[in-house]
Amino acid sequence: EVYTNLQRYYPEAQRAAKKEARVVVKLVLDAAGKVVTADVVSSSDSAFNGAARSVALLMRFSPAKSDGKPVPIAFAQGINFKLD
């Protein structure tokens, strides 16, 4: 699913120029594991930042747990845009 979203949101100008990039986003998940915010922390090409945020907001995770109970969590996640 992530691969499909990466291809769907790949910036067309960068695809045409055969550019690839790595974007690191800080994800904040709610107690259910849903991404509620995605902020760019670093990027090898800012033209990919919006696409990275869009892809990150579609990601799904199992809930994080503390003492057996679901809890919100924040962490950094790398997103690699690569051409086939």
N, C-alpha and C positions, 0 to 999 in steps of 0.2 A: 504494500500500500504506500509506504514512504517513497519507494522508487517511482511509482506511478505519479504521485504528487510532485516529485522533483522534476519529472519530465513535463508535467502539465504547467508548472509555474516557472520553468526555465526562461529567463528573459530572452526574448526573440533576437534582440540585437547582439547579445552575447553568444547565443547559439550560432547565428550567422557568422560571427567573427571567430567562431571555434574557441571561445574562452571558457575556462573552468574556474571554479573558486571554492574556497572553504570559508564558511561563515559560522561563528560560534554565537549561540544565543543563550541567554539566561531564561530558563523556563520556570514558571511558578505554576505548580499543580495544586488543585484543591484536594480535599480529603477523598474525593471519589476518583482521583487520578486524571481529571480533565485539565488540560492546559488552559490557564486563565490569562496569562500574559507571556509574551515572548519578546525579549529585548536583545538587540544585537550588542554583543560584547566586543567582538573583533571580526574583521572581514578582510579577505585578500583582494576584494573588489566590491566597492560599495554599490555597484549596479545590481548586485545579487541580494542586497539586504532586504528589500521588500518581499522578494520571493521566498527568502529564508523564513521570514516571519510568517508568511502565509502557510508554508509547509509545516512549520513548527506548531501553529495553532490547530492543525488537523491531526497531529500525532495523538496516539492513545497510549495510556500507561496503566498498569495495575496500581492500585492505591498503595502509597507508602504506609508503613505501620510502625507504631511505637507502642510497646506494651500490648500488642495484639489489636490495637485500635487504629483505624485509618486516620492519617494526619496530612495536612498540607506540607509541601516540600518545595524547595527551589534548588536548581542545579544547572550547570552549564552543559550544553549539548552541541556537538559539532555537526554541521550539515555540509556535505560535500556535493557540489554540483559538478558532475562529470558527463562528458558526451560519450555516446556509445561508440 
